[in-house]
Amino acid sequence: MANSAQARKRARQAVKARAHNASLRSRLRTAIKAVRKAVASGDKAAAQAVFRTSTSTIDSIADKKIIHKNKAARHKSRLSAAVKAMAT
């Protein structure tokens, strides 16, 4: 356990930051699942719309350094490929 006042405060802040980061990470996973579900449904127009909104979510989370920018790019690339591979 933290002994100094500074260490106690940092521990409190770390708990708060961890909870915030966890919620953002959850939002990221939800956005990715939404695109995969739209692709599975077979409606290309809907999948493209969901992909557009998910892309902005993924980018914003990468900008906040919750995930690495290359990981964000990898997710977007794979989701984009899945949407493009759909039959028109």
matplotlib code that plots the C-alpha trace (Angstrom):
import matplotlib.pyplot as plt

x = [0.0, 1.1, 2.8, 3.1, 0.2, 1.5, 1.5, -2.0, -3.2, -1.5, -3.1, -6.6, -5.9, -4.7, -8.0, -10.0, -7.9, -8.1, -11.9, -12.0, -9.6, -11.6, -14.8, -13.1, -11.6, -15.1, -16.5, -13.8, -14.7, -18.4, -17.7, -15.7, -18.5, -21.1, -19.3, -18.8, -22.5, -23.5, -21.2, -22.7, -26.2, -25.4, -26.6, -23.7, -25.1, -25.7, -22.3, -20.6, -22.6, -21.6, -18.0, -17.8, -19.0, -16.8, -13.7, -14.1, -14.5, -11.3, -9.4, -10.4, -9.4, -6.0, -5.5, -6.0, -3.3, -5.6, -4.5, -1.5, -2.1, -0.9, -3.4, -6.1, -5.0, -5.0, -8.5, -9.8, -8.0, -9.5, -13.0, -12.7, -11.6, -14.6, -17.0, -15.5, -15.6, -19.4, -21.5, -23.2]
y = [0.0, 3.5, 5.3, 9.0, 11.3, 11.6, 7.9, 7.5, 10.2, 8.5, 5.2, 6.9, 8.5, 5.2, 3.4, 6.2, 6.1, 2.3, 2.4, 5.1, 3.2, 0.0, 1.6, 3.0, -0.5, -1.9, 0.7, -0.3, -4.0, -3.1, -1.0, -3.9, -6.4, -4.1, -4.1, -7.9, -8.4, -6.0, -8.0, -11.2, -9.9, -9.4, -5.8, -4.0, -0.5, -1.0, -2.5, 0.5, 2.9, 1.0, 0.8, 4.5, 5.2, 2.5, 3.9, 7.2, 5.4, 3.3, 6.4, 8.4, 5.6, 5.3, 9.0, 8.7, 6.0, 3.4, 1.1, 1.6, 3.3, 0.3, -1.9, 0.6, 0.5, -3.3, -3.5, -0.9, -2.7, -6.1, -4.6, -2.7, -5.8, -7.7, -5.0, -4.9, -8.7, -8.7, -9.5, -6.4]
z = [0.0, -0.7, 2.2, 1.1, 0.3, -3.2, -3.7, -2.3, -4.7, -7.7, -6.7, -6.6, -10.0, -11.4, -10.4, -12.1, -15.3, -15.5, -15.3, -18.0, -20.3, -19.8, -20.9, -24.0, -24.8, -24.4, -26.8, -29.3, -29.1, -29.5, -32.6, -34.2, -33.4, -34.9, -38.2, -38.2, -37.4, -40.2, -42.6, -41.5, -42.1, -45.8, -46.3, -47.8, -47.5, -43.8, -43.3, -45.0, -42.8, -39.6, -40.8, -41.3, -37.7, -36.3, -38.1, -36.3, -32.9, -33.6, -34.6, -31.5, -29.2, -31.0, -30.7, -26.9, -26.9, -25.5, -28.3, -30.6, -34.0, -35.9, -34.1, -35.0, -38.6, -38.7, -37.4, -39.9, -42.7, -41.9, -41.4, -44.7, -46.5, -45.0, -46.2, -49.7, -50.0, -49.5, -52.6, -54.0]

ax = plt.figure().add_subplot(projection="3d")
ax.plot(x, y, z, "-o")
ax.set_aspect("equal")
plt.show()
